Amino acid sequence: MASTPGGGGGGDGEVDRKPVIKPGVHLTLKVQDTAGRTLERTVRRTEKLQGLMDAYYATVPDVTRGTGRFLYDGGRLAGWQTPAELEMEDGDEIDFFTELLGGGRADVVADAAELPVPA
């Protein structure tokens, strides 16, 4: 008697629930930050990168959502972009940089205010 898919006929009753990763449809991307932490995820080429960004924030507890930049090939990534439109390949790396807030030192700004203005 042949078993039918999802019909539960025969076998040991266990179903392999691993996702099927198809070459050309899926690719593995790596997010690496300046602290050396990495996150590797397999995504669809047509999937928005926001999911990968959210996964990074979820796995790195000391980084607050929205406090950094994701960069690929020298450009800033947006969550609505997909690996396909960026022509990403399997194994490509995305860099995460925490944004630095603030300006110059207060004593430097005060000293600059005392400089003579050129005529």
C-alpha positions as CSV (number, residue, x, y, z in Angstrom):
1,M,0.0,0.0,0.0
2,A,1.5,3.4,-1.0
3,S,1.4,6.3,1.4
4,T,0.1,9.6,0.3
5,P,1.7,12.9,1.1
6,G,0.2,14.2,4.3
7,G,-2.0,11.1,4.5
8,G,-0.2,9.5,7.3
9,G,0.1,6.1,5.7
10,G,3.0,3.9,6.7
11,G,6.4,4.9,8.0
12,D,7.4,5.8,11.5
13,G,4.9,8.7,11.7
14,E,7.6,11.5,11.7
15,V,7.5,14.1,9.0
16,D,10.6,16.0,8.0
17,R,9.7,19.6,8.7
18,K,13.0,21.2,7.5
19,P,12.5,23.9,4.9
20,V,13.5,22.9,1.4
21,I,16.4,25.2,0.3
22,K,16.5,25.5,-3.4
23,P,19.6,26.8,-5.1
24,G,18.9,29.9,-7.1
25,V,15.7,30.7,-5.0
26,H,17.4,30.9,-1.6
27,L,20.7,32.4,-0.5
28,T,22.5,32.6,2.8
29,L,23.5,36.1,4.0
30,K,25.7,37.1,6.9
31,V,25.3,40.2,9.0
32,Q,28.5,41.2,10.9
33,D,28.8,44.1,13.3
34,T,31.9,46.0,14.5
35,A,31.9,44.0,17.7
36,G,32.5,40.8,15.7
37,R,29.1,39.4,16.2
38,T,27.6,37.6,13.2
39,L,24.1,36.4,12.2
40,E,23.7,34.0,9.3
41,R,20.3,33.5,7.7
42,T,19.0,31.8,4.6
43,V,16.4,34.0,2.8
44,R,14.5,34.0,-0.5
45,R,15.9,36.2,-3.2
46,T,12.6,38.0,-3.4
47,E,12.2,38.4,0.4
48,K,12.4,41.9,1.9
49,L,15.6,42.5,3.9
50,Q,13.6,43.9,6.8
51,G,13.1,40.3,8.1
52,L,16.9,39.8,8.2
53,M,17.3,43.2,10.0
54,D,14.7,42.3,12.5
55,A,16.4,39.0,13.2
56,Y,19.7,40.8,13.8
57,Y,18.1,43.1,16.4
58,A,16.3,40.2,18.0
59,T,19.5,38.2,18.5
60,V,21.7,41.1,19.7
61,P,20.1,42.3,22.9
62,D,22.4,45.2,23.6
63,V,21.7,46.9,20.2
64,T,18.4,48.9,20.1
65,R,16.3,48.7,17.0
66,G,17.0,51.6,14.6
67,T,20.3,52.6,16.2
68,G,22.5,51.5,13.4
69,R,23.0,51.2,9.7
70,F,23.1,48.1,7.5
71,L,25.5,48.5,4.6
72,Y,26.1,46.3,1.6
73,D,28.7,47.0,-1.1
74,G,29.2,50.6,0.3
75,G,25.5,51.6,0.3
76,R,22.9,51.8,3.0
77,L,20.2,49.1,2.9
78,A,16.5,49.7,3.3
79,G,14.1,47.2,4.7
80,W,12.0,47.2,1.5
81,Q,14.9,46.1,-0.7
82,T,15.4,42.5,-1.7
83,P,18.5,40.4,-2.4
84,A,17.4,40.0,-6.0
85,E,17.3,43.7,-6.8
86,L,20.7,44.2,-5.1
87,E,22.1,41.3,-7.1
88,M,23.3,39.6,-3.9
89,E,24.9,36.2,-4.1
90,D,25.0,33.3,-1.7
91,G,27.5,34.0,1.2
92,D,27.4,37.8,0.8
93,E,28.1,39.9,3.9
94,I,26.2,42.8,5.2
95,D,27.9,45.1,7.7
96,F,26.1,46.7,10.7
97,F,27.5,49.9,12.1
98,T,26.1,51.6,15.2
99,E,25.3,55.2,14.6
100,L,27.3,57.6,16.8
101,L,25.3,60.4,18.3
102,G,26.5,63.7,19.4
103,G,28.9,66.4,18.1
104,G,32.2,67.8,19.0
105,R,33.7,68.3,22.5
106,A,32.3,71.3,24.4
107,D,35.8,72.8,25.0
108,V,36.7,72.6,21.3
109,V,33.5,74.4,20.4
110,A,34.1,77.1,23.0
111,D,37.7,77.7,21.8
112,A,36.4,78.0,18.2
113,A,34.0,80.7,19.3
114,E,36.9,82.8,20.5
115,L,38.8,82.7,17.2
116,P,38.9,85.9,15.2
117,V,36.6,86.1,12.1
118,P,38.6,86.6,8.9
119,A,37.9,89.9,7.2
